[in-house]
Amino acid sequence: MGKKVGNTVKRFGARYGATLRKRLLDTEQQQKAIYECPKCGMMAVKRKFVGVWSCTKCGYTFTGGAYAPQALKK
């Protein structure tokens, strides 16, 4: 038996192909991860919605990438 894909893509069953399901799994894990806040430095940045990120510790909200926050341009 081959390696199974993660739980979040099990909803698709055998549809759409293994490669696309694995790519979707990577994207979903990336968007649900917790990132470092550029203002306070804590690991507390979560995605609010597409392109908007917010620190749960200091409340700093900023825009960035759709699935992972982009580095801020200074």
TADA-V431534 format. One record per residue. N is the residue number from 0. RES is the residue in one small letter. PHI is phi in whole degrees, -180 to 180 (999 if undefined). OMEGA is omega in whole degrees, -180 to 180 (NA if undefined). D_CENTER is the distance of its C-alpha to the mean C-alpha in whole Angstrom. Layout:
N/RES/PHI/OMEGA/D_CENTER, N/RES/PHI/OMEGA/D_CENTER
This chain:
0/m/999/180/29, 1/g/-84/179/26, 2/k/-73/-178/22, 3/k/-88/178/21, 4/v/-86/-174/17, 5/g/-66/-175/15, 6/n/-64/-174/15, 7/t/-68/-179/13, 8/v/-102/177/15, 9/k/-64/-179/18, 10/r/-63/-180/18, 11/f/-91/180/19, 12/g/61/-179/22, 13/a/-93/-176/24, 14/r/-83/171/23, 15/y/74/177/21, 16/g/91/-176/22, 17/a/-65/-177/20, 18/t/-64/179/19, 19/l/-68/177/17, 20/r/-66/178/15, 21/k/-66/178/14, 22/r/-65/177/12, 23/l/-65/178/11, 24/l/-60/179/10, 25/d/-61/-180/8, 26/t/-65/-179/6, 27/e/-68/177/5, 28/q/-67/180/5, 29/q/-66/-177/3, 30/q/-77/180/1, 31/k/-94/-179/4, 32/a/-73/177/5, 33/i/-104/-176/8, 34/y/-118/-180/9, 35/e/-81/180/13, 36/c/-75/179/15, 37/p/-73/-178/17, 38/k/-94/-175/19, 39/c/-101/177/20, 40/g/83/180/18, 41/m/-81/175/17, 42/m/-84/-173/14, 43/a/-144/-179/13, 44/v/-88/178/11, 45/k/-126/180/8, 46/r/-80/176/7, 47/k/-86/173/11, 48/f/-158/-171/10, 49/v/-53/175/10, 50/g/82/-180/11, 51/v/-118/-177/12, 52/w/-122/-178/10, 53/s/-140/176/13, 54/c/-87/-180/14, 55/t/-78/-179/16, 56/k/-85/-175/18, 57/c/-104/178/20, 58/g/83/-180/19, 59/y/-66/179/18, 60/t/-116/-179/16, 61/f/-148/178/15, 62/t/-101/-179/14, 63/g/-163/-180/12, 64/g/-72/-178/10, 65/a/-73/-175/8, 66/y/-112/176/5, 67/a/-146/-179/5, 68/p/-65/178/9, 69/q/-85/176/12, 70/a/-67/-179/15, 71/l/-74/178/17, 72/k/-84/-180/20, 73/k/-109/NA/24
